[in-house]
Amino acid sequence: MSEQVLGAEVVAAAFPPREVVQGPRHGWLGRTWRRSPAGVVGAGILLFFVAVAVLAPVLSPSDPTVGSTADRLASPLTAGHILGTDGQGRDILSRLIWGSRPSLIIVGASVFVAGGIGLVVGAVAAVTGRLGRTLVTRALDVLLGLPPVMLAILVAASIGPGLRNMVIAITLVMIAPMTRIAYQSATVIKGLPYVEAAVAAGAKRRHLVAHQFVPNMLAPVLAYAASIASLMVVLGAGLSFVGLGIQPPQADWGRMINDGRLVLPVAPYVATIPGVALFLLAVGCNLLGDSLRDALDPRLRT
């Protein structure tokens, strides 16, 4: 027994136990940052603009629609006008704050409506017969063959200007790509064992769409919607820029850029400031969309 104890002591001396050093614990934000710092940055940018839009009545220093000829084209850092004024003497900061609302409304409404329609149409096309699938795919081929910008301008010009009509135009443009992604996901899901088991058990098409297809199609459609949210922002600003979106005197970034175009040689900041805001929002949507795609796509998981 003593020899065994002595041998154990020798082994313990030769191989001393390692000290377990526990590193600092990180919260969920730290873990998320390590996984996808770009996604955290994108989400932060998007949340910043959402907060600005929600708190617009509190943050806005003045009425964005009222100007003064005495303060016309005041330069940035002027007393009472941090970002200066436009050609009509309206405060740029106030218009920038209120102009964030239309862009976010367009993104939210278009993603919700177009994504919902795409999910349902894609799932229904996958469970129907050959005729239904042919009709959906041919319609998608026609719609996706049209340039989205020209299609949005055509729809907006047909139904008239305004925020509501602008949301309708962009939503109609986004339905086709959303449906394509949803249909592709549905065709993959259709061949999975659990769906084949549900079909063999006698599940009806309505049950398959509601309980088997749509829940499993939600992740790729959501990731794709986030990735093209920047396109929706740019389309909305473009429609306002050409006069088919928000009408004056209401504030909108596209309208602000168009107004600044007229005074670009003497006051470039009038168009540059809303352009920078539009760029930052688009970058935030792109970063968040790419991170969601990487997180939800099983082929890209590590």
Contacts in CASP RR format, 6 or more apart in sequence:
PFRMAT RR
TARGET T0000
AUTHOR 0000-0000-0000
METHOD contacts of the structure
MODEL  1
MSEQVLGAEVVAAAFPPREVVQGPRHGWLGRTWRRSPAGVVGAGILLFFV
AVAVLAPVLSPSDPTVGSTADRLASPLTAGHILGTDGQGRDILSRLIWGS
RPSLIIVGASVFVAGGIGLVVGAVAAVTGRLGRTLVTRALDVLLGLPPVM
LAILVAASIGPGLRNMVIAITLVMIAPMTRIAYQSATVIKGLPYVEAAVA
AGAKRRHLVAHQFVPNMLAPVLAYAASIASLMVVLGAGLSFVGLGIQPPQ
ADWGRMINDGRLVLPVAPYVATIPGVALFLLAVGCNLLGDSLRDALDPRL
RT
26 34 0 8 1.000
29 40 0 8 1.000
32 39 0 8 1.000
32 40 0 8 1.000
33 40 0 8 1.000
35 295 0 8 1.000
36 291 0 8 1.000
36 294 0 8 1.000
36 295 0 8 1.000
38 287 0 8 1.000
38 290 0 8 1.000
38 291 0 8 1.000
39 287 0 8 1.000
39 288 0 8 1.000
39 289 0 8 1.000
39 290 0 8 1.000
39 291 0 8 1.000
39 292 0 8 1.000
41 284 0 8 1.000
41 287 0 8 1.000
42 283 0 8 1.000
42 284 0 8 1.000
42 285 0 8 1.000
42 287 0 8 1.000
42 288 0 8 1.000
42 291 0 8 1.000
43 288 0 8 1.000
44 284 0 8 1.000
45 280 0 8 1.000
45 281 0 8 1.000
45 283 0 8 1.000
45 284 0 8 1.000
45 287 0 8 1.000
46 281 0 8 1.000
46 284 0 8 1.000
46 285 0 8 1.000
46 288 0 8 1.000
49 100 0 8 1.000
49 103 0 8 1.000
49 104 0 8 1.000
49 280 0 8 1.000
49 281 0 8 1.000
50 104 0 8 1.000
52 59 0 8 1.000
52 97 0 8 1.000
52 100 0 8 1.000
53 97 0 8 1.000
53 99 0 8 1.000
53 100 0 8 1.000
53 101 0 8 1.000
53 104 0 8 1.000
56 97 0 8 1.000
56 98 0 8 1.000
56 100 0 8 1.000
56 101 0 8 1.000
59 97 0 8 1.000
60 93 0 8 1.000
60 94 0 8 1.000
60 97 0 8 1.000
60 98 0 8 1.000
61 80 0 8 1.000
61 82 0 8 1.000
61 91 0 8 1.000
61 93 0 8 1.000
61 94 0 8 1.000
62 91 0 8 1.000
62 94 0 8 1.000
63 94 0 8 1.000
64 90 0 8 1.000
64 91 0 8 1.000
64 94 0 8 1.000
64 95 0 8 1.000
64 97 0 8 1.000
64 98 0 8 1.000
64 99 0 8 1.000
64 249 0 8 1.000
64 251 0 8 1.000
65 90 0 8 1.000
65 249 0 8 1.000
65 250 0 8 1.000
65 251 0 8 1.000
66 90 0 8 1.000
67 85 0 8 1.000
67 88 0 8 1.000
67 89 0 8 1.000
67 90 0 8 1.000
67 91 0 8 1.000
68 85 0 8 1.000
68 89 0 8 1.000
69 88 0 8 1.000
69 89 0 8 1.000
71 78 0 8 1.000
71 81 0 8 1.000
71 85 0 8 1.000
71 89 0 8 1.000
72 85 0 8 1.000
72 87 0 8 1.000
72 88 0 8 1.000
72 89 0 8 1.000
73 85 0 8 1.000
73 86 0 8 1.000
73 87 0 8 1.000
73 89 0 8 1.000
73 263 0 8 1.000
73 266 0 8 1.000
73 267 0 8 1.000
73 270 0 8 1.000
74 81 0 8 1.000
74 84 0 8 1.000
74 85 0 8 1.000
74 89 0 8 1.000
75 84 0 8 1.000
75 267 0 8 1.000
75 269 0 8 1.000
76 82 0 8 1.000
76 83 0 8 1.000
76 84 0 8 1.000
76 92 0 8 1.000
76 269 0 8 1.000
77 84 0 8 1.000
78 84 0 8 1.000
78 85 0 8 1.000
80 91 0 8 1.000
81 91 0 8 1.000
81 92 0 8 1.000
81 93 0 8 1.000
82 93 0 8 1.000
83 91 0 8 1.000
83 92 0 8 1.000
83 93 0 8 1.000
83 96 0 8 1.000
83 269 0 8 1.000
83 273 0 8 1.000
84 91 0 8 1.000
84 92 0 8 1.000
84 93 0 8 1.000
84 269 0 8 1.000
85 91 0 8 1.000
85 92 0 8 1.000
86 92 0 8 1.000
86 95 0 8 1.000
86 256 0 8 1.000
86 259 0 8 1.000
86 260 0 8 1.000
86 263 0 8 1.000
86 267 0 8 1.000
86 270 0 8 1.000
87 259 0 8 1.000
87 260 0 8 1.000
87 262 0 8 1.000
87 263 0 8 1.000
87 267 0 8 1.000
87 270 0 8 1.000
88 259 0 8 1.000
90 249 0 8 1.000
92 256 0 8 1.000
92 269 0 8 1.000
92 270 0 8 1.000
92 273 0 8 1.000
92 274 0 8 1.000
94 251 0 8 1.000
95 251 0 8 1.000
95 256 0 8 1.000
95 274 0 8 1.000
96 251 0 8 1.000
96 253 0 8 1.000
96 256 0 8 1.000
96 273 0 8 1.000
96 274 0 8 1.000
96 277 0 8 1.000
98 250 0 8 1.000
98 251 0 8 1.000
99 251 0 8 1.000
99 252 0 8 1.000
99 253 0 8 1.000
99 256 0 8 1.000
99 274 0 8 1.000
100 253 0 8 1.000
100 277 0 8 1.000
100 281 0 8 1.000
102 163 0 8 1.000
102 166 0 8 1.000
102 236 0 8 1.000
102 240 0 8 1.000
102 246 0 8 1.000
102 252 0 8 1.000
102 253 0 8 1.000
103 233 0 8 1.000
103 236 0 8 1.000
103 237 0 8 1.000
103 252 0 8 1.000
103 253 0 8 1.000
103 278 0 8 1.000
103 281 0 8 1.000
105 163 0 8 1.000
105 167 0 8 1.000
106 166 0 8 1.000
106 167 0 8 1.000
106 170 0 8 1.000
106 232 0 8 1.000
106 233 0 8 1.000
106 235 0 8 1.000
106 236 0 8 1.000
107 229 0 8 1.000
107 232 0 8 1.000
107 233 0 8 1.000
107 285 0 8 1.000
109 167 0 8 1.000
109 171 0 8 1.000
110 167 0 8 1.000
110 170 0 8 1.000
110 171 0 8 1.000
110 174 0 8 1.000
110 232 0 8 1.000
111 174 0 8 1.000
111 225 0 8 1.000
111 226 0 8 1.000
111 229 0 8 1.000
111 232 0 8 1.000
113 171 0 8 1.000
114 171 0 8 1.000
114 174 0 8 1.000
114 175 0 8 1.000
114 178 0 8 1.000
114 225 0 8 1.000
115 174 0 8 1.000
115 175 0 8 1.000
115 178 0 8 1.000
115 182 0 8 1.000
115 221 0 8 1.000
115 225 0 8 1.000
116 178 0 8 1.000
116 221 0 8 1.000
117 175 0 8 1.000
117 178 0 8 1.000
117 179 0 8 1.000
118 175 0 8 1.000
118 178 0 8 1.000
118 179 0 8 1.000
118 182 0 8 1.000
118 221 0 8 1.000
119 178 0 8 1.000
119 182 0 8 1.000
119 214 0 8 1.000
119 217 0 8 1.000
119 218 0 8 1.000
119 221 0 8 1.000
120 209 0 8 1.000
120 214 0 8 1.000
121 136 0 8 1.000
121 175 0 8 1.000
121 179 0 8 1.000
121 182 0 8 1.000
121 183 0 8 1.000
122 136 0 8 1.000
122 179 0 8 1.000
122 182 0 8 1.000
122 183 0 8 1.000
122 186 0 8 1.000
122 217 0 8 1.000
123 182 0 8 1.000
123 186 0 8 1.000
123 208 0 8 1.000
123 209 0 8 1.000
123 213 0 8 1.000
123 214 0 8 1.000
123 217 0 8 1.000
124 205 0 8 1.000
124 209 0 8 1.000
125 132 0 8 1.000
125 133 0 8 1.000
125 135 0 8 1.000
125 136 0 8 1.000
125 137 0 8 1.000
125 183 0 8 1.000
125 186 0 8 1.000
126 133 0 8 1.000
126 183 0 8 1.000
126 186 0 8 1.000
126 187 0 8 1.000
126 189 0 8 1.000
126 190 0 8 1.000
126 213 0 8 1.000
127 186 0 8 1.000
127 190 0 8 1.000
127 205 0 8 1.000
127 208 0 8 1.000
127 209 0 8 1.000
127 213 0 8 1.000
128 205 0 8 1.000
136 179 0 8 1.000
136 183 0 8 1.000
137 183 0 8 1.000
139 176 0 8 1.000
140 176 0 8 1.000
140 179 0 8 1.000
140 180 0 8 1.000
140 183 0 8 1.000
143 151 0 8 1.000
143 175 0 8 1.000
143 176 0 8 1.000
144 176 0 8 1.000
144 177 0 8 1.000
144 180 0 8 1.000
148 173 0 8 1.000
148 231 0 8 1.000
148 235 0 8 1.000
149 235 0 8 1.000
151 172 0 8 1.000
151 173 0 8 1.000
152 169 0 8 1.000
152 170 0 8 1.000
152 173 0 8 1.000
152 235 0 8 1.000
152 236 0 8 1.000
152 239 0 8 1.000
153 239 0 8 1.000
153 242 0 8 1.000
153 244 0 8 1.000
155 168 0 8 1.000
155 169 0 8 1.000
155 172 0 8 1.000
155 173 0 8 1.000
156 165 0 8 1.000
156 166 0 8 1.000
156 169 0 8 1.000
156 239 0 8 1.000
156 244 0 8 1.000
156 245 0 8 1.000
157 244 0 8 1.000
159 165 0 8 1.000
159 168 0 8 1.000
159 169 0 8 1.000
160 244 0 8 1.000
161 243 0 8 1.000
161 244 0 8 1.000
161 245 0 8 1.000
161 246 0 8 1.000
161 247 0 8 1.000
162 245 0 8 1.000
162 246 0 8 1.000
162 247 0 8 1.000
163 245 0 8 1.000
163 246 0 8 1.000
165 245 0 8 1.000
166 236 0 8 1.000
166 239 0 8 1.000
166 240 0 8 1.000
166 244 0 8 1.000
166 245 0 8 1.000
166 246 0 8 1.000
169 239 0 8 1.000
169 244 0 8 1.000
170 232 0 8 1.000
170 235 0 8 1.000
170 236 0 8 1.000
170 239 0 8 1.000
173 235 0 8 1.000
174 228 0 8 1.000
174 232 0 8 1.000
177 224 0 8 1.000
177 228 0 8 1.000
178 221 0 8 1.000
178 224 0 8 1.000
178 225 0 8 1.000
181 220 0 8 1.000
181 221 0 8 1.000
181 224 0 8 1.000
182 217 0 8 1.000
182 220 0 8 1.000
182 221 0 8 1.000
185 216 0 8 1.000
185 217 0 8 1.000
185 220 0 8 1.000
185 221 0 8 1.000
186 213 0 8 1.000
186 217 0 8 1.000
189 195 0 8 1.000
189 212 0 8 1.000
189 213 0 8 1.000
189 216 0 8 1.000
189 217 0 8 1.000
190 213 0 8 1.000
194 212 0 8 1.000
195 208 0 8 1.000
195 212 0 8 1.000
195 213 0 8 1.000
198 207 0 8 1.000
198 208 0 8 1.000
198 212 0 8 1.000
199 208 0 8 1.000
203 212 0 8 1.000
219 296 0 8 1.000
220 296 0 8 1.000
220 297 0 8 1.000
222 292 0 8 1.000
222 296 0 8 1.000
223 289 0 8 1.000
223 292 0 8 1.000
223 293 0 8 1.000
223 295 0 8 1.000
223 296 0 8 1.000
223 297 0 8 1.000
224 293 0 8 1.000
226 285 0 8 1.000
226 288 0 8 1.000
226 289 0 8 1.000
226 292 0 8 1.000
226 293 0 8 1.000
227 285 0 8 1.000
227 286 0 8 1.000
227 289 0 8 1.000
227 290 0 8 1.000
227 292 0 8 1.000
227 293 0 8 1.000
229 285 0 8 1.000
229 288 0 8 1.000
229 289 0 8 1.000
230 281 0 8 1.000
230 282 0 8 1.000
230 283 0 8 1.000
230 284 0 8 1.000
230 285 0 8 1.000
230 286 0 8 1.000
233 278 0 8 1.000
233 281 0 8 1.000
233 282 0 8 1.000
233 285 0 8 1.000
234 278 0 8 1.000
234 282 0 8 1.000
236 245 0 8 1.000
236 254 0 8 1.000
237 252 0 8 1.000
237 253 0 8 1.000
237 254 0 8 1.000
237 257 0 8 1.000
237 278 0 8 1.000
238 254 0 8 1.000
239 245 0 8 1.000
240 246 0 8 1.000
240 252 0 8 1.000
240 253 0 8 1.000
240 254 0 8 1.000
240 255 0 8 1.000
240 258 0 8 1.000
241 254 0 8 1.000
241 255 0 8 1.000
241 257 0 8 1.000
241 258 0 8 1.000
242 258 0 8 1.000
243 255 0 8 1.000
243 258 0 8 1.000
245 252 0 8 1.000
245 255 0 8 1.000
246 252 0 8 1.000
246 254 0 8 1.000
246 255 0 8 1.000
248 255 0 8 1.000
253 274 0 8 1.000
253 275 0 8 1.000
253 277 0 8 1.000
253 278 0 8 1.000
254 274 0 8 1.000
254 278 0 8 1.000
256 270 0 8 1.000
256 271 0 8 1.000
256 273 0 8 1.000
256 274 0 8 1.000
257 271 0 8 1.000
257 274 0 8 1.000
257 275 0 8 1.000
257 278 0 8 1.000
259 270 0 8 1.000
259 271 0 8 1.000
260 267 0 8 1.000
260 270 0 8 1.000
260 271 0 8 1.000
261 271 0 8 1.000
263 270 0 8 1.000
264 270 0 8 1.000
264 271 0 8 1.000
293 300 0 8 1.000
294 300 0 8 1.000
294 301 0 8 1.000
295 301 0 8 1.000
END
